[in-house]
Protein backbone atom coordinates (compact mmCIF):
# COMPACT_ATOMS: atom_id res chain seq x y z
CA UNK A 1 0.00 0.00 0.00
CA UNK A 2 2.77 2.42 0.93
CA UNK A 3 4.56 1.68 -2.35
CA UNK A 4 1.41 2.58 -4.33
CA UNK A 5 1.03 5.85 -2.42
CA UNK A 6 4.65 6.71 -3.10
CA UNK A 7 4.08 6.05 -6.82
CA UNK A 8 1.08 8.39 -6.92
CA UNK A 9 3.00 11.16 -5.16
CA UNK A 10 5.92 10.89 -7.53
CA UNK A 11 3.85 11.91 -10.58
CA UNK A 12 4.44 15.36 -12.10
CA UNK A 13 2.47 18.03 -10.20
CA UNK A 14 3.04 21.12 -12.31
CA UNK A 15 2.25 22.52 -15.75
CA UNK A 16 5.85 22.17 -16.99
CA UNK A 17 4.95 19.83 -19.86
CA UNK A 18 2.53 22.42 -21.27
CA UNK A 19 5.15 25.17 -21.50
CA UNK A 20 5.41 28.85 -20.57
CA UNK A 21 2.93 30.20 -23.16
CA UNK A 22 0.19 27.84 -21.95
CA UNK A 23 0.71 28.93 -18.33
CA UNK A 24 0.69 32.63 -19.21
CA UNK A 25 -2.53 32.25 -21.21
CA UNK A 26 -4.12 30.30 -18.36
CA UNK A 27 -3.46 33.21 -16.00
CA UNK A 28 -5.06 35.66 -18.43
CA UNK A 29 -8.12 33.43 -18.90
CA UNK A 30 -8.55 33.29 -15.12
CA UNK A 31 -8.44 37.10 -14.98
CA UNK A 32 -10.83 37.63 -17.89
CA UNK A 33 -13.39 34.91 -17.08
CA UNK A 34 -14.90 35.16 -13.60
CA UNK A 35 -16.98 31.99 -13.99
CA UNK A 36 -13.92 29.95 -14.97
CA UNK A 37 -11.95 31.48 -12.09
CA UNK A 38 -14.67 30.28 -9.69
CA UNK A 39 -14.44 26.81 -11.18
CA UNK A 40 -10.68 26.34 -11.26
CA UNK A 41 -9.97 28.03 -7.91
CA UNK A 42 -11.47 24.97 -6.22
CA UNK A 43 -8.84 22.64 -7.71
CA UNK A 44 -5.88 24.85 -8.66
CA UNK A 45 -2.78 24.89 -6.49
CA UNK A 46 -0.75 27.98 -7.43
CA UNK A 47 2.28 25.72 -7.03
CA UNK A 48 1.24 23.97 -10.25
CA UNK A 49 2.73 26.97 -12.07
CA UNK A 50 6.45 26.84 -12.77
CA UNK A 51 7.23 30.55 -12.91
CA UNK A 52 7.30 32.75 -9.81
CA UNK A 53 5.86 35.81 -11.53
CA UNK A 54 2.79 33.82 -12.62
CA UNK A 55 2.34 32.47 -9.09
CA UNK A 56 2.47 36.07 -7.82
CA UNK A 57 -0.04 37.16 -10.47
CA UNK A 58 -2.59 34.48 -9.53
CA UNK A 59 -2.11 35.09 -5.80
CA UNK A 60 -2.99 38.75 -6.34
CA UNK A 61 -6.17 37.75 -8.20
CA UNK A 62 -7.30 35.23 -5.58
CA UNK A 63 -6.41 37.49 -2.64
CA UNK A 64 -8.49 40.31 -4.14
CA UNK A 65 -11.45 37.96 -4.67
CA UNK A 66 -11.21 36.73 -1.08
CA UNK A 67 -10.93 40.21 0.41
CA UNK A 68 -13.60 42.05 -1.61
CA UNK A 69 -15.92 39.26 -2.73
CA UNK A 70 -15.78 40.35 -6.39
CA UNK A 71 -13.60 39.45 -9.36
CA UNK A 72 -10.96 42.05 -10.31
CA UNK A 73 -11.15 43.84 -13.67
CA UNK A 74 -8.11 44.43 -15.86
CA UNK A 75 -8.00 48.06 -14.71
CA UNK A 76 -8.01 47.00 -11.06
CA UNK A 77 -5.30 44.43 -11.77
CA UNK A 78 -3.17 47.12 -13.41
CA UNK A 79 -3.47 49.27 -10.25
CA UNK A 80 -2.55 46.32 -8.02
CA UNK A 81 0.56 45.54 -10.05
CA UNK A 82 1.62 49.18 -9.94
CA UNK A 83 1.12 49.77 -6.24
CA UNK A 84 1.35 46.48 -4.33
CA UNK A 85 4.65 44.92 -5.42
CA UNK A 86 7.08 46.98 -3.32
CA UNK A 87 7.74 44.10 -0.91
CA UNK A 88 8.19 41.52 -3.66
CA UNK A 89 11.42 40.33 -5.23
CA UNK A 90 12.56 43.07 -7.62
CA UNK A 91 13.08 40.70 -10.57
CA UNK A 92 9.73 38.95 -10.01
CA UNK A 93 7.93 42.29 -9.78
CA UNK A 94 9.49 43.41 -13.04
CA UNK A 95 8.60 40.14 -14.78
CA UNK A 96 4.96 40.19 -13.68
CA UNK A 97 4.52 43.78 -14.91
CA UNK A 98 6.10 42.93 -18.27
CA UNK A 99 3.86 39.87 -18.51
CA UNK A 100 0.77 41.99 -17.92
CA UNK A 101 1.79 44.43 -20.68
CA UNK A 102 2.33 41.51 -23.10
CA UNK A 103 -1.02 40.04 -22.18
CA UNK A 104 -2.89 43.04 -23.59
CA UNK A 105 -2.17 41.78 -27.11
CA UNK A 106 -2.15 38.04 -26.41
CA UNK A 107 -4.31 35.94 -28.73
CA UNK A 108 -6.74 33.86 -26.64
CA UNK A 109 -8.51 32.13 -29.53
CA UNK A 110 -7.48 28.78 -28.01
CA UNK A 111 -9.15 29.65 -24.72
CA UNK A 112 -11.41 26.57 -24.63
CA UNK A 113 -8.46 24.20 -25.00
CA UNK A 114 -6.61 25.98 -22.18
CA UNK A 115 -9.66 25.76 -19.92
CA UNK A 116 -10.34 22.07 -20.60
CA UNK A 117 -6.68 21.01 -20.31
CA UNK A 118 -5.92 22.94 -17.12
CA UNK A 119 -9.13 21.80 -15.41
CA UNK A 120 -8.49 18.19 -16.35
CA UNK A 121 -4.94 18.39 -14.97
CA UNK A 122 -6.01 20.03 -11.70
CA UNK A 123 -8.91 17.61 -11.14
CA UNK A 124 -6.61 14.63 -11.64
CA UNK A 125 -4.11 16.00 -9.12
CA UNK A 126 -6.89 16.48 -6.56
CA UNK A 127 -8.21 13.01 -7.19
CA UNK A 128 -4.72 11.57 -6.75
CA UNK A 129 -4.41 13.36 -3.41
CA UNK A 130 -7.79 11.97 -2.36
CA UNK A 131 -6.65 8.45 -3.33
CA UNK A 132 -3.48 8.80 -1.26
CA UNK A 133 -5.55 9.89 1.72
CA UNK A 134 -7.98 7.00 1.11
CA UNK A 135 -5.13 4.47 1.17
CA UNK A 136 -4.20 5.71 4.64
CA UNK A 137 -7.84 5.61 5.78
CA UNK A 138 -8.21 2.09 4.42
CA UNK A 139 -5.80 0.83 7.10
CA UNK A 140 -8.22 2.04 9.79
CA UNK A 141 -11.31 0.68 7.93
CA UNK A 142 -12.90 4.16 7.64
CA UNK A 143 -15.01 3.21 4.62
CA UNK A 144 -17.57 6.02 5.01
CA UNK A 145 -14.81 8.57 5.31
CA UNK A 146 -13.07 7.14 2.22
CA UNK A 147 -16.31 7.50 0.26
CA UNK A 148 -16.70 11.08 1.48
CA UNK A 149 -13.12 12.01 0.54
CA UNK A 150 -13.44 10.59 -3.00
CA UNK A 151 -16.90 12.13 -3.58
CA UNK A 152 -15.77 15.55 -2.35
CA UNK A 153 -12.80 15.40 -4.70
CA UNK A 154 -15.01 14.55 -7.69
CA UNK A 155 -17.33 17.48 -6.95
CA UNK A 156 -14.51 20.03 -7.08
CA UNK A 157 -14.00 22.01 -10.29
CA UNK A 158 -17.37 21.24 -11.86
CA UNK A 159 -18.91 23.99 -13.98
CA UNK A 160 -20.47 26.32 -11.46
CA UNK A 161 -21.68 28.99 -13.87
CA UNK A 162 -25.03 30.02 -12.47
CA UNK A 163 -25.28 33.10 -14.67
CA UNK A 164 -24.34 36.74 -14.24
CA UNK A 165 -23.87 37.49 -10.53
CA UNK A 166 -25.07 41.04 -9.86
CA UNK A 167 -22.55 41.62 -7.06
CA UNK A 168 -19.59 39.42 -7.97
CA UNK A 169 -19.64 40.54 -11.60
CA UNK A 170 -19.98 44.23 -10.73
CA UNK A 171 -16.94 45.25 -12.82
CA UNK A 172 -18.18 43.32 -15.84
CA UNK A 173 -21.04 45.70 -16.62
CA UNK A 174 -18.69 48.68 -16.70
CA UNK A 175 -16.38 47.20 -19.32
CA UNK A 176 -16.72 48.77 -22.79
CA UNK A 177 -18.73 46.64 -25.20
CA UNK A 178 -17.43 46.40 -28.73
CA UNK A 179 -19.86 45.36 -31.46
CA UNK A 180 -17.12 45.54 -34.10
CA UNK A 181 -19.68 46.25 -36.83
CA UNK A 182 -18.96 45.49 -40.48
CA UNK A 183 -20.06 48.30 -42.79
CA UNK A 184 -22.92 47.74 -45.21
CA UNK A 185 -21.22 50.08 -47.70
CA UNK A 186 -24.21 52.41 -47.47
CA UNK A 187 -23.40 55.44 -45.33
CA UNK A 188 -27.06 56.24 -44.64
CA UNK A 189 -27.72 52.74 -43.32
CA UNK A 190 -24.44 52.62 -41.36
CA UNK A 191 -25.37 55.90 -39.65
CA UNK A 192 -28.66 54.39 -38.51
CA UNK A 193 -27.21 51.15 -37.11
CA UNK A 194 -23.98 52.57 -35.67
CA UNK A 195 -21.53 51.38 -38.29
CA UNK A 196 -23.19 48.28 -39.70
CA UNK A 197 -24.18 44.84 -38.43
CA UNK A 198 -22.17 43.88 -35.34
CA UNK A 199 -20.91 40.67 -33.77
CA UNK A 200 -23.61 38.28 -32.53
CA UNK A 201 -26.27 40.12 -34.57
CA UNK A 202 -28.72 38.80 -37.15
CA UNK A 203 -29.67 40.93 -40.15
CA UNK A 204 -32.48 40.08 -42.58
CA UNK A 205 -33.17 41.37 -46.10
CA UNK A 206 -36.85 41.02 -46.99
CA UNK A 207 -38.02 41.28 -50.60
CA UNK A 208 -40.42 39.62 -53.05
CA UNK A 209 -39.10 37.16 -55.59
CA UNK A 210 -36.92 38.80 -58.22
CA UNK A 211 -36.52 42.08 -56.32
CA UNK A 212 -32.81 41.58 -55.63
CA UNK A 213 -32.40 40.15 -52.14
CA UNK A 214 -29.64 37.75 -53.32
CA UNK A 215 -27.92 40.69 -55.02
CA UNK A 216 -28.15 42.65 -51.77
CA UNK A 217 -26.44 39.81 -49.89
CA UNK A 218 -23.64 39.78 -52.47
CA UNK A 219 -23.24 43.55 -52.02
CA UNK A 220 -22.97 43.13 -48.23
CA UNK A 221 -20.42 40.34 -48.64
CA UNK A 222 -18.40 42.41 -51.11
CA UNK A 223 -18.20 45.35 -48.71
CA UNK A 224 -16.88 43.01 -46.02
CA UNK A 225 -14.25 41.66 -48.42
CA UNK A 226 -13.10 45.21 -49.17
CA UNK A 227 -12.57 45.64 -45.42
CA UNK A 228 -10.28 42.60 -45.33
CA UNK A 229 -12.83 40.27 -43.73
CA UNK A 230 -13.28 36.54 -44.25
CA UNK A 231 -16.78 35.93 -45.59
CA UNK A 232 -18.60 32.59 -45.84
CA UNK A 233 -21.52 32.72 -48.27
CA UNK A 234 -23.95 29.78 -48.16
CA UNK A 235 -26.09 29.44 -51.28
CA UNK A 236 -29.14 27.19 -51.20
CA UNK A 237 -30.61 28.22 -54.54
CA UNK A 238 -27.91 29.40 -56.94
CA UNK A 239 -24.77 27.57 -58.07
CA UNK A 240 -21.60 28.52 -56.22
CA UNK A 241 -19.96 29.69 -59.47
CA UNK A 242 -22.96 31.92 -60.23
CA UNK A 243 -22.64 33.53 -56.81
CA UNK A 244 -18.88 33.96 -57.29
CA UNK A 245 -19.51 35.62 -60.66
CA UNK A 246 -21.82 38.11 -58.97
CA UNK A 247 -19.00 38.95 -56.57
CA UNK A 248 -16.73 39.47 -59.60
CA UNK A 249 -19.21 41.90 -61.07
CA UNK A 250 -19.86 43.71 -57.78
CA UNK A 251 -16.14 44.13 -57.09
CA UNK A 252 -15.14 45.26 -60.57
CA UNK A 253 -18.41 46.80 -61.84
CA UNK A 254 -17.98 44.80 -65.04
CA UNK A 255 -21.45 43.69 -66.26
CA UNK A 256 -22.25 40.03 -65.66
CA UNK A 257 -22.63 39.35 -69.38
CA UNK A 258 -19.12 40.66 -70.08
CA UNK A 259 -17.19 38.80 -67.37
CA UNK A 260 -15.67 36.23 -69.71
CA UNK A 261 -14.24 38.93 -71.97
CA UNK A 262 -12.54 40.65 -69.02
CA UNK A 263 -11.28 37.50 -67.27
CA UNK A 264 -7.64 38.72 -66.92
CA UNK A 265 -8.68 42.14 -65.60
CA UNK A 266 -10.99 40.54 -63.03
CA UNK A 267 -8.23 38.17 -61.92
CA UNK A 268 -5.86 41.08 -61.28
CA UNK A 269 -8.43 43.06 -59.29
CA UNK A 270 -9.48 40.04 -57.23
CA UNK A 271 -5.86 39.44 -56.17
CA UNK A 272 -5.76 42.92 -54.64
CA UNK A 273 -8.70 42.22 -52.34
CA UNK A 274 -7.49 41.71 -48.77
CA UNK A 275 -10.50 39.68 -47.66
CA UNK A 276 -11.25 36.00 -48.29
CA UNK A 277 -14.46 34.59 -49.74
CA UNK A 278 -15.72 31.03 -49.35
CA UNK A 279 -18.91 30.10 -51.24
CA UNK A 280 -20.53 26.87 -50.09
CA UNK A 281 -23.42 25.41 -52.09
CA UNK A 282 -26.07 23.08 -50.73
CA UNK A 283 -29.11 21.79 -52.63
CA UNK A 284 -32.36 23.50 -51.64
CA UNK A 285 -33.91 22.18 -48.43
CA UNK A 286 -31.11 19.69 -47.73
CA UNK A 287 -28.97 21.77 -45.36
CA UNK A 288 -29.92 22.53 -41.77
CA UNK A 289 -28.41 24.97 -39.31
CA UNK A 290 -26.44 21.99 -37.98
CA UNK A 291 -25.00 21.47 -41.47
CA UNK A 292 -23.79 25.07 -41.39
CA UNK A 293 -22.32 24.57 -37.91
CA UNK A 294 -20.45 21.48 -39.09
CA UNK A 295 -18.98 23.38 -42.03
CA UNK A 296 -17.93 26.28 -39.79
CA UNK A 297 -16.21 23.82 -37.46
CA UNK A 298 -14.25 22.35 -40.40
CA UNK A 299 -13.09 25.85 -41.31
CA UNK A 300 -12.14 26.47 -37.69
CA UNK A 301 -10.02 23.30 -37.66
CA UNK A 302 -8.18 24.66 -40.69
CA UNK A 303 -7.46 27.91 -38.81
CA UNK A 304 -9.92 29.93 -40.91
CA UNK A 305 -11.30 32.73 -38.74
CA UNK A 306 -14.72 33.67 -40.12
CA UNK A 307 -15.78 37.34 -39.83
CA UNK A 308 -19.17 37.29 -41.55
CA UNK A 309 -21.74 34.68 -42.57
CA UNK A 310 -24.32 35.11 -45.35
CA UNK A 311 -27.10 32.59 -45.96
CA UNK A 312 -29.07 32.84 -49.20
CA UNK A 313 -31.55 32.31 -47.87
CA UNK A 314 -32.85 31.25 -44.47
CA UNK A 315 -36.29 30.15 -45.72
CA UNK A 316 -34.60 27.45 -47.83
CA UNK A 317 -32.93 25.72 -44.90
CA UNK A 318 -34.38 22.43 -43.73
CA UNK A 319 -35.64 22.51 -40.14
CA UNK A 320 -33.86 20.36 -37.58
CA UNK A 321 -37.21 18.86 -36.66
CA UNK A 322 -40.50 18.90 -38.50
CA UNK A 323 -43.37 20.70 -36.78
CA UNK A 324 -47.08 20.92 -37.42
CA UNK A 325 -46.98 24.21 -39.28
CA UNK A 326 -44.44 25.68 -41.67
CA UNK A 327 -44.40 29.01 -39.80
CA UNK A 328 -43.23 27.24 -36.65
CA UNK A 329 -40.43 25.56 -38.58
CA UNK A 330 -39.31 28.90 -40.02
CA UNK A 331 -39.39 30.48 -36.58
CA UNK A 332 -37.07 27.78 -35.23
CA UNK A 333 -34.68 28.20 -38.21
CA UNK A 334 -34.28 31.93 -37.60
CA UNK A 335 -33.82 31.38 -33.88
CA UNK A 336 -31.05 28.90 -34.69
CA UNK A 337 -29.42 31.39 -37.09
CA UNK A 338 -29.38 33.93 -34.28
CA UNK A 339 -27.75 31.28 -32.07
CA UNK A 340 -25.03 30.74 -34.71
CA UNK A 341 -24.31 34.49 -34.74
CA UNK A 342 -23.91 34.41 -30.96
CA UNK A 343 -21.93 31.17 -30.85
CA UNK A 344 -19.38 32.24 -33.49
CA UNK A 345 -19.49 35.93 -32.50
CA UNK A 346 -20.00 37.17 -36.06
CA UNK A 347 -22.69 39.11 -37.92
CA UNK A 348 -25.05 36.85 -39.86
CA UNK A 349 -27.02 38.15 -42.84
CA UNK A 350 -29.82 36.23 -44.47
CA UNK A 351 -32.85 36.96 -46.63
CA UNK A 352 -36.54 36.21 -46.53
CA UNK A 353 -39.28 36.30 -49.14
CA UNK A 354 -42.43 38.38 -48.80
CA UNK A 355 -45.93 37.08 -49.23
CA UNK A 356 -48.07 38.04 -52.25
CA UNK A 357 -48.98 41.43 -50.81
CA UNK A 358 -45.39 42.57 -51.27
CA UNK A 359 -45.14 41.79 -54.98
CA UNK A 360 -46.13 45.24 -56.27
CA UNK A 361 -46.05 47.24 -53.04
CA UNK A 362 -44.49 50.72 -53.16
CA UNK A 363 -43.04 50.17 -49.68
CA UNK A 364 -42.78 46.73 -48.07
CA UNK A 365 -43.35 46.72 -44.32
CA UNK A 366 -43.03 43.78 -41.96
CA UNK A 367 -46.70 42.96 -42.57
CA UNK A 368 -45.62 41.50 -45.90
CA UNK A 369 -43.22 39.00 -44.35
CA UNK A 370 -44.08 35.49 -45.44
CA UNK A 371 -45.27 32.79 -43.04
CA UNK A 372 -43.35 33.35 -39.80
CA UNK A 373 -43.59 36.76 -38.19
CA UNK A 374 -41.33 35.52 -35.40
CA UNK A 375 -38.38 36.22 -37.73
CA UNK A 376 -38.85 39.85 -36.77
CA UNK A 377 -38.53 39.19 -33.05
CA UNK A 378 -35.13 37.46 -33.15
CA UNK A 379 -33.54 39.76 -35.76
CA UNK A 380 -31.45 42.80 -34.86
CA UNK A 381 -31.73 44.63 -38.16
CA UNK A 382 -34.29 44.22 -40.94
CA UNK A 383 -34.57 46.14 -44.18
CA UNK A 384 -36.90 45.54 -47.08
CA UNK A 385 -36.42 46.11 -50.79
CA UNK A 386 -39.40 47.01 -52.96
CA UNK A 387 -39.25 47.41 -56.74
CA UNK A 388 -42.24 47.69 -59.02
CA UNK A 389 -42.09 46.77 -62.72
CA UNK A 390 -41.51 50.45 -63.56
CA UNK A 391 -38.74 50.65 -60.93
CA UNK A 392 -36.90 47.72 -62.49
CA UNK A 393 -36.94 49.41 -65.88
CA UNK A 394 -35.31 52.54 -64.41
CA UNK A 395 -32.99 50.79 -61.89
CA UNK A 396 -34.90 52.28 -59.01
CA UNK A 397 -36.54 51.03 -55.84
CA UNK A 398 -37.04 51.71 -52.15
CA UNK A 399 -35.37 50.51 -48.97
CA UNK A 400 -37.44 50.46 -45.80
CA UNK A 401 -35.65 50.10 -42.45
CA UNK A 402 -38.22 47.93 -40.69
CA UNK A 403 -36.32 47.11 -37.49
CA UNK A 404 -33.16 48.47 -35.93
CA UNK A 405 -32.03 47.56 -32.41
CA UNK A 406 -29.18 50.06 -32.55
CA UNK A 407 -31.00 53.15 -33.76
CA UNK A 408 -34.11 54.60 -35.43
CA UNK A 409 -36.28 52.60 -37.81
CA UNK A 410 -39.46 53.16 -39.81
CA UNK A 411 -37.51 55.09 -42.48
CA UNK A 412 -37.72 54.79 -46.25
CA UNK A 413 -34.89 55.66 -48.65
CA UNK A 414 -34.76 55.68 -52.43
CA UNK A 415 -32.63 52.93 -53.95
CA UNK A 416 -30.52 52.64 -57.07
CA UNK A 417 -30.10 49.04 -58.16
CA UNK A 418 -28.45 47.96 -61.39
CA UNK A 419 -28.62 44.17 -61.44
CA UNK A 420 -26.48 43.96 -64.56
CA UNK A 421 -23.35 44.67 -62.49
CA UNK A 422 -24.67 44.26 -58.91
CA UNK A 423 -24.45 47.99 -58.20
CA UNK A 424 -26.68 48.96 -55.28
CA UNK A 425 -26.79 52.42 -53.68
CA UNK A 426 -29.01 53.78 -50.92
CA UNK A 427 -29.74 57.42 -51.72
CA UNK A 428 -30.71 60.49 -49.71
CA UNK A 429 -34.45 60.93 -49.34
CA UNK A 430 -35.90 63.83 -51.34
CA UNK A 431 -39.31 65.23 -52.25
CA UNK A 432 -38.92 64.16 -55.88
CA UNK A 433 -38.66 60.55 -54.81
CA UNK A 434 -41.92 60.86 -52.85
CA UNK A 435 -40.33 59.22 -49.84
CA UNK A 436 -42.69 58.43 -47.02
CA UNK A 437 -41.52 58.25 -43.41
CA UNK A 438 -43.50 55.59 -41.61
CA UNK A 439 -44.23 56.73 -38.08
CA UNK A 440 -42.81 54.80 -35.16
CA UNK A 441 -46.28 54.69 -33.62
CA UNK A 442 -47.77 52.92 -36.67
CA UNK A 443 -44.88 50.47 -36.69
CA UNK A 444 -45.50 49.57 -33.05
CA UNK A 445 -49.23 49.16 -33.70
CA UNK A 446 -48.54 46.84 -36.64
CA UNK A 447 -46.05 44.85 -34.59
CA UNK A 448 -48.49 44.58 -31.69
CA UNK A 449 -51.31 43.33 -33.92
CA UNK A 450 -49.04 40.76 -35.54
CA UNK A 451 -47.73 39.62 -32.17
CA UNK A 452 -51.31 39.21 -30.88
CA UNK A 453 -52.22 37.03 -33.84
CA UNK A 454 -48.99 35.08 -33.44
CA UNK A 455 -49.74 34.36 -29.76
CA UNK A 456 -53.36 33.43 -30.50
CA UNK A 457 -52.33 30.99 -33.24
CA UNK A 458 -49.65 29.50 -31.02
CA UNK A 459 -52.11 29.14 -28.16
CA UNK A 460 -54.61 27.50 -30.48
C-alpha angles and dihedrals in degrees: 000000000000090000091055091050090050090051092052092049093050094063118108111277103187141066094252095120091057095056137227097291092055092051093048092050091048090057091051092048089052090052095046099041115056094183092054090046089056090051101046096039088073093061106021120103108196085220088072086078116086100206123073095216091056091049088052091048094053093044089056091051095048094043090053091049091050095047100043103024093231135091115256120245123223090258091053090047090052090054092048092052091049098047110024105053100078093106094046128096107284095230093046091049091051092048095050092050092049090048091053092051091050091048092064089075099031115130109235097179088122091056095124092055091050091050095048095044096046093046092049091050094048094046091051091051091051092048090050090053090050090051091051090051090047091054089057092046091049089067089061093043093240094156096160091050091048090053091049093049093050094044093048090051092051092051093056119098097016116146104279098177104141094167134267109342109215094212105029093045094046093126092049095071092054095056114106113258117221118201091181091207122203112224120247089213089242111104094200092054093042090053090055097048098037100256103333137295111338137210116295091016130125120215124190130198111204121196141138120259113292095014095112109263092139089049089051091054090051089051091052091048091048092053089052091051090052087056091055096256129147108240127193112198116193114199119195098170111028129055115262091240091053090053091047090051090054089054088051090054095044092050097045101026088228109144115255092241092056100048096104092054092053098042095129093047091050091049091054094048093046091055090059093057110105095203129079126232126202117184114195119189125204126176114256114280095002100096124073130191086263089058088055091048091052091051092048090051090053089053090048091053088054090053093251108150108206117213102178137017125204122188118193092221140352095198089063095059118105114241118246089233131016116244134190096263132035092229090060091051091051091048091055092048093055092045088053091049089054088051090053090053089053096042095050094032094230136119113262121203123191138158137233133198123237125231122251094281090069097055097093101010118138090217123016114216127184089270087077094058110124123245106324118056089179087082086078094056097055097040123094098200130020129178129174131212120211124184125168122204089264091049092055091053091054098036091246137129144137135264118208119195098217100173133012123171092186101049147342123335137179091079129135125206131184115250134212112204124173106180092187090077102012093251111160125173130176108216135204114270114251139172092250090061090053091228115187122207109214110218120243089230093058090047091054091047091051091047092048093051092048092047090051091053091045092053092045092051091046091049091049 
